[in-house]
C-alpha cells in the first residue's frame, strides 16, 4: 500500500489518464445535451490535463540524479511545474468568469437531455474528489510541490464541476437559468485564491526563499541540544523540489579533534533528516579558543 503513496510517477500517470477520460465524457455529454456550461467545463478540464502532463514531465525530470550540468539535482523542475500550474489555475478561473458573464448577459443555449449532463458532471465530481484525496496524500508523503499543485488544480475542477452540476440540477428543478453563472462566479473566487497560493509557494522556491520559520526553529533546537557546539554563526536554507538545502556554520572548541567534529556533524545531519525529512545539509566548523568561547555563546 505504501507504494501507492510514495510513487509520484504512478500518481502523475493516473491523473493524466483520469483527466483524459473525463474530458472525453464531458465533450460527449456537452454536444449531446447542447449544454454550453458542460462544454465550457470540458475546456476548463483541458487545463487540468495539461497540468497533469506537466507534472508527469517534472516528476520524471526531478527524480533524475545530479549530473555535470545540474550538480544540485533537478528538483527545480517541480517548482517550475507548480508555478505553471498556478498560472493555469488562475487562467481557468478567468475563463469561468468570462463564461459566467456571457450567460448572465442572456446568452444561454437551450438544453436537452439534461439527465445525461447532470450524470456526467456528478461522475466528474466523484472521480476527481477520490483522485484529489489520493494526490494530496502522495504530495504529503513525498513532499512534492508538483503533485501538490496538481492536487490543488484538481480541487478547482471539483469546485467548478460541482458548480455546473448544481446549476444544471437547479435549472432542471426551477427553470431559473441565472443560477448557473452565479454559482460559477462564486466558485471562481476560490479557484483564483488556490492559484495565487501555488504561484507564491513555487516562486519562493525558484527564488531560493528561506524555509518556513518553524523549520528554522527546529534546526536551532537540534543544534542547541549539543552542548559542545559553542554558537551558530550562520544558517542558510532553501527548497528545491522536495529537497531542503541547509548550510550551517558552527563554532566548536578548537581543541576538539577532526574526528570529533566529523562525528558531531554526522549526528546533527541525522537529526535534521529525522525531523525535517528530505534534507541536504552542509556544515562548516569554525574553531574557537577557550578564551573567547564564552563570548560566542
ZIGIJO-V842469 format. One record per residue. N is the residue number from 1. SS is DSSP state (H for helix, E for strand, C for the rest). PHI is phi in radians with two decimals (999 if undefined). OMEGA is omega in degrees with one decimal (999 if undefined). Layout:
BEGIN
n: (N N)
ss: (SS SS)
phi: (PHI PHI)
omega: (OMEGA OMEGA)
END
This chain:
BEGIN
n: (1 2 3 4 5 6 7 8 9 10 11 12 13 14 15 16 17 18 19 20 21 22 23 24 25 26 27 28 29 30 31 32 33 34 35 36 37 38 39 40 41 42 43 44 45 46 47 48 49 50 51 52 53 54 55 56 57 58 59 60 61 62 63 64 65 66 67 68 69 70 71 72 73 74 75 76 77 78 79 80 81 82 83 84 85 86 87 88 89 90 91 92 93 94 95 96 97 98 99 100 101 102 103 104 105 106 107 108 109 110 111 112 113 114 115 116 117 118 119 120 121 122 123 124 125 126 127 128 129 130 131 132 133 134 135 136 137 138 139 140 141 142 143 144 145 146 147 148 149 150 151 152 153 154 155 156 157 158 159 160 161 162 163 164 165 166 167 168 169 170 171 172 173 174 175 176 177 178 179 180 181 182 183 184 185 186 187 188 189 190 191 192 193 194 195 196 197 198 199 200 201 202 203 204 205 206 207 208 209 210 211 212 213 214 215 216 217 218 219 220 221 222 223 224 225 226 227 228 229 230 231 232 233 234 235 236 237 238 239 240 241 242 243 244 245 246 247 248 249 250 251 252 253 254 255 256 257 258 259 260 261 262 263 264 265 266 267 268 269 270 271 272 273 274 275 276 277 278 279 280 281 282 283 284 285 286 287 288 289 290 291 292 293 294 295 296 297)
ss: (C H H H H H C H H H H H H H H H H H H H H H H H H H H H H H H H H C C H H H H H H H H H H H H H H H H H H H H H H H H H H H C C C C C C C C C C C C C H H H H H H H H H H H H H H H H H H H H H H H H H H H H H C C C C C C C C C H H H H H H H H H H H H H H H H H H H H H H H H H H H H H C C H H H H H H H H H H H H H H H H H H H H H H H H H H H H H H C C C H H H H H H H H H H H H H H H H H H H H H H H H H H H H H C C C C C C H H H H H H H H H H H H C C C C E E E E E E E E E E E E C C E E E E E E E E E E E C C C C H H H H H H H H H H H H H H H H H H H C C E E E E E E E E E E C C C C H H H H C)
phi: (999 -1.09 -1.01 -1.12 -1.70 -2.03 -1.79 -1.16 -1.12 -1.08 -1.10 -1.17 -1.13 -1.05 -1.15 -1.06 -1.09 -1.08 -1.10 -1.07 -1.15 -1.17 -1.08 -1.04 -1.08 -1.15 -1.11 -1.07 -1.12 -1.12 -1.26 -1.24 -1.61 1.33 -1.54 -1.20 -1.18 -1.24 -1.09 -1.09 -1.15 -1.14 -1.12 -1.04 -1.17 -1.07 -1.19 -1.13 -1.12 -1.08 -1.10 -1.15 -1.13 -1.08 -1.10 -1.05 -1.10 -1.17 -1.14 -1.07 -1.23 -1.19 -1.40 -1.22 -1.21 -1.06 -2.38 -1.11 -1.53 -2.35 -1.23 -1.79 1.55 -2.08 -1.07 -1.14 -1.03 -1.17 -1.13 -1.13 -1.05 -1.06 -1.12 -1.06 -1.15 -1.06 -1.13 -1.10 -1.08 -1.12 -1.09 -1.11 -1.13 -1.09 -1.11 -1.09 -1.07 -1.10 -1.10 -1.10 -1.11 -1.08 -1.22 -1.14 -1.36 1.82 -1.54 -1.98 -1.37 -1.11 -1.99 -2.15 0.90 -1.15 -1.07 -1.11 -1.07 -1.12 -1.10 -1.15 -1.19 -1.15 -1.05 -1.08 -1.08 -1.15 -1.09 -1.20 -1.12 -1.11 -1.16 -1.12 -1.05 -1.10 -1.14 -1.11 -1.17 -1.13 -1.07 -1.21 -1.19 -1.76 0.98 -1.77 -1.19 -1.18 -1.17 -1.08 -1.10 -1.10 -1.13 -1.11 -1.07 -1.16 -1.13 -1.13 -1.18 -1.10 -1.02 -1.18 -1.12 -1.16 -1.08 -1.14 -1.02 -1.11 -1.12 -1.11 -1.14 -1.14 -1.11 -1.11 -1.40 -1.84 1.39 -1.56 -1.20 -1.23 -1.13 -1.03 -1.19 -1.12 -1.09 -1.06 -1.14 -1.12 -1.17 -1.07 -1.12 -1.15 -1.14 -1.10 -1.06 -1.12 -1.12 -1.13 -1.06 -1.17 -1.05 -1.14 -1.12 -1.16 -1.18 -1.04 -1.16 -1.14 -1.63 1.01 -1.16 -1.15 -1.13 -0.97 -1.01 -1.12 -1.21 -1.09 -1.12 -1.10 -1.05 -1.14 -1.09 -1.10 -1.12 -1.14 -1.35 -1.89 -1.11 -1.27 -1.42 -1.29 -2.90 -1.72 -1.40 -2.83 -2.31 -2.13 -2.38 -2.83 -2.23 -2.29 1.11 -1.54 -1.47 -1.75 -1.57 -2.22 -2.11 -2.22 -1.97 -2.10 -1.78 -2.35 -0.91 -1.10 -1.43 -1.27 -1.39 -1.07 -1.07 -1.12 -1.08 -1.11 -1.11 -1.09 -1.08 -1.05 -1.17 -1.09 -1.08 -1.12 -1.17 -1.09 -1.12 -1.12 -1.43 -1.84 1.29 0.90 -1.82 -2.18 -1.96 -2.12 -2.08 -1.91 -1.77 -1.87 -1.33 -2.27 -1.50 -1.12 -1.27 -2.01 -1.09 -1.13 -1.21 -1.50 -1.22)
omega: (-179.5 179.0 -177.1 -176.5 -178.9 -178.1 -178.0 -178.1 178.6 179.6 -179.8 178.8 179.3 179.3 179.1 -178.6 -178.7 -179.9 -179.5 -178.4 -179.7 176.8 178.8 179.5 -178.1 178.9 178.6 -179.5 -179.0 -179.5 -179.8 -177.8 -176.9 -177.6 178.8 -178.9 178.7 177.0 176.3 179.1 177.6 177.6 176.9 -179.3 176.3 176.9 175.5 179.3 178.4 178.6 -179.8 177.9 178.0 179.1 179.8 178.4 -176.1 178.8 177.8 -178.2 -175.6 -179.4 179.9 -179.7 177.6 177.3 -176.3 179.5 179.6 -171.6 176.8 178.5 -175.1 -175.6 -177.9 175.9 179.5 180.0 178.2 177.3 179.3 179.2 179.0 -179.5 177.0 177.8 178.8 178.3 179.2 179.2 178.7 179.0 178.1 178.5 179.2 178.2 179.5 178.9 179.5 178.6 177.6 -179.2 179.5 178.9 176.3 -179.4 -178.3 -179.7 174.2 -174.2 173.8 178.8 -176.2 179.5 177.9 -179.4 -179.8 -179.7 -179.8 -179.9 176.8 176.6 -180.0 179.8 -176.4 -178.1 -178.6 177.7 178.6 -178.7 -179.4 177.8 -179.8 -177.9 177.9 178.0 177.6 -179.7 179.5 -177.7 -175.3 -177.8 -176.3 177.8 -179.9 178.5 177.7 178.9 177.9 178.1 177.8 178.3 -179.8 179.1 176.5 177.2 176.4 179.4 -176.4 178.3 179.0 178.1 178.2 178.5 -179.2 179.0 179.0 179.3 179.6 178.8 -179.8 -176.4 -172.0 -175.5 -179.3 -173.4 -177.2 -178.5 -177.8 -178.8 179.5 177.7 -179.5 179.3 178.6 -178.5 -177.7 177.8 177.3 -179.0 179.4 178.6 178.7 -179.8 179.3 179.8 -179.8 179.7 -179.0 -178.4 -179.1 -179.2 175.6 179.2 179.7 -179.1 177.1 173.8 -179.2 174.0 178.4 -176.7 179.1 175.6 178.0 179.5 177.4 178.5 -179.6 179.0 -179.6 -179.3 -178.7 -178.9 178.9 -176.0 -179.8 178.5 -175.5 -177.2 172.2 179.5 -177.8 172.7 175.0 -178.8 173.5 178.4 178.2 -173.5 178.1 -174.4 174.2 179.7 -176.2 176.8 -175.1 171.7 -175.8 174.3 -178.1 177.6 -176.2 -180.0 177.9 -178.8 176.3 179.7 179.2 -179.9 179.7 179.6 179.0 179.2 178.1 -179.7 178.3 179.7 179.4 179.6 177.6 178.6 179.9 -174.6 -174.1 -178.7 177.3 -177.8 170.4 -168.7 172.1 -178.5 176.1 -178.0 173.9 179.5 175.1 179.2 -177.9 -174.2 -179.8 -179.8 -177.2 -179.2 -176.1 -175.9 999)
END
